[in-house]
């Protein structure tokens, strides 16, 4: 862990933060089974030290690693749902865009369609032609989107893998 600095708390409080109270304390239990009992003991000690009477709300928060992991899991679930919703809306908008392009294509190509029907093409052949064109348009657009996203990701120095954010 090369992103931590250890310094006397009084120096940090007075010189760096400018506060008169301690914001965070990190405590490690001897084993994972003792975590909840240690958290309860800390809460009791802090209530006594802060002179909080029974029935009054705490002026501090004690969290265990399991609680923090649960909070992060819930946040990730929310982000996943949000991203899925955005992807769904994007697909609907893209589908509407392709539908409009194909509608314009059909109206501008009525002579071509009439000529194909005159020489023996059936309605399903014309529908198949436009379906293949729509699929090709979707695949090309998707490929361009994937290539652009990949280029933008690689454009970030170092690829950002394993890092919380780009620098």
HELIX and SHEET records of a PDB file:
HELIX    1   1 UNK A    9  UNK A   11  1                                   3    
HELIX    2   2 UNK A   12  UNK A   17  3                                   6    
HELIX    3   3 UNK A   32  UNK A   34  5                                   3    
HELIX    4   4 UNK A   35  UNK A   49  1                                  15    
HELIX    5   5 UNK A   65  UNK A  108  1                                  44    
HELIX    6   6 UNK A  110  UNK A  118  1                                   9    
HELIX    7   7 UNK A  123  UNK A  155  1                                  33    
HELIX    8   8 UNK A  157  UNK A  160  5                                   4    
END                                                                             
